[in-house]
Amino acid sequence: MPQDMHCIIGAAGQLGTELAVALHHAGERVLLLDIQAPTYPALLELPFETVDVRDQAALSAVFGAYNVTHVYHLAAALSARGEQDPQWAWDLNMKGLLHVLDLAAGMDGIAQVFWPSSIAVFGPGSGVVAAQSAYRLPSTVYGISKNVGEQWCSWYHQHRGVDVRSVRYPGLIGTLAPPGGGTTDYAVEVFDHLHGPDPYTCFLKAEERLPMMHMDDAVGAALQILSAPRASLRCTEAYNINAMSFNPQELFAEIRRHVPGFKVEYAPDFRQNIASSWPDALHDDMAREDWGWAPKIGLPALVSSMMEARKVQTPSSPH
Ligand SMILES: NC(=O)c1ccc[n+]([C@@H]2O[C@H](COP(=O)([O-])OP(=O)(O)OC[C@H]3O[C@@H](n4cnc5c(N)ncnc54)[C@H](O)[C@@H]3O)[C@@H](O)[C@H]2O)c1
């Protein structure tokens, strides 16, 4: 019985790094694909191929050479960067997904595909707490590409038999790799500005509440949905998953429990408009019922884990 081979496309990115580490630590065989080499030390011993996901022939050759069985397609232009170069974002996000789905449909060895969607599929009219089937009029090119991508996933499942599974991630917060140009990046980058002489400048308003998730829960969701029996999955697009919601001033208040002198100022930019089109939270009952989704990490534990990872000396760390 040949062993599984897990191929992560976009492996050098924020989520790819964490997913690769988790799969590797679980004893799985992992192949890393990206246009830039991963830099996280634990990944340097894993096989890496420089492949542009827009090059389907190159992608096909690598899948075949490594007998890939599971594909995690993470390469994408994110919300904020996508607005700055819409044609590039559309080309990368749609072409990449269609190449992966097409290869999965045509290659017998590929058993499963994981492709993340996003809260960016929601927009005005989706509701403050977005339901699984909420009205969707995305406000960004990124959101449009995720919304259409979900429909392509559903089509490839129904008409080509591809076992592709997806979740709508909120803002992801992790420690191993920097964020790649999203609207929720402030909640990661702030941890690199806690002790400087200048206040941290937040690009969202103090009151802008958004759904967020620790990387451990994000990686857990990907692995959990892939291990669920296919018959239990009623949703063929992407599942809402929810973990916590906070606004910048609530995050910074939690940080001040560790770093009392931490200072911040607010200078909302174009990302504020994107953020204000997104819901505060998501209803995730269907994910909980169908495959047992249950987040483990809330705001206090998230901040503690970020502080610990950055080895910040805290004069009065609470427990
Ligand atoms: N990070 C979040 O908060 C968040 C939230 C919701 C959904 N997501 C989704 O999760 C996935 C991963 O996001 P991320 O935050 O890790 O992104 P990221 O920007 O950190 O990483 C993306 C990776 O893709 C690589 N890449 C770019 N173009 C490529 C190409 N043409 N071919 C191959 N690789 C290419 C980049 O070099 C980078 O390493 C994306 O689909 C994103 O939409 C992320």
The ligand as a Gaussian input file, in Angstrom:
#p B3LYP/6-31G(d) Opt

LIG

0 1
 N       -4.057000      34.331000       6.078000
 C       -5.355000      34.556000       6.279000
 O       -5.750000      35.307000       7.189000
 C       -6.360000      33.859000       5.403000
 C       -7.733000      34.047000       5.663000
 C       -8.661000      33.440000       4.834000
 C       -8.237000      32.605000       3.805000
 N       -6.890000      32.442000       3.579000
 C       -6.492000      31.597000       2.453000
 O       -5.487000      30.692000       2.839000
 C       -4.583000      30.486000       1.747000
 C       -3.158000      30.745000       2.223000
 O       -3.082000      32.071000       2.673000
 P       -1.730000      32.635000       3.314000
 O       -2.127000      33.630000       4.310000
 O       -0.842000      31.511000       3.705000
 O       -1.114000      33.418000       2.060000
 P        0.392000      33.916000       1.869000
 O        0.335000      35.096000       0.979000
 O        1.068000      34.036000       3.179000
 O        1.067000      32.699000       1.106000
 C        0.777000      32.422000      -0.242000
 C        1.957000      31.674000      -0.824000
 O        1.654000      31.403000      -2.192000
 C        2.844000      31.595000      -2.936000
 N        2.513000      31.904000      -4.327000
 C        2.130000      33.108000      -4.843000
 N        1.965000      33.003000      -6.172000
 C        2.237000      31.722000      -6.502000
 C        2.237000      31.011000      -7.729000
 N        1.932000      31.628000      -8.885000
 N        2.554000      29.692000      -7.716000
 C        2.892000      29.074000      -6.550000
 N        2.917000      29.707000      -5.353000
 C        2.589000      31.010000      -5.335000
 C        3.542000      32.769000      -2.252000
 O        4.927000      32.786000      -2.585000
 C        3.260000      32.477000      -0.791000
 O        4.301000      31.725000      -0.200000
 C       -5.032000      31.425000       0.622000
 O       -5.847000      30.709000      -0.280000
 C       -5.874000      32.439000       1.351000
 O       -6.849000      32.982000       0.525000
 C       -5.952000      33.046000       4.350000

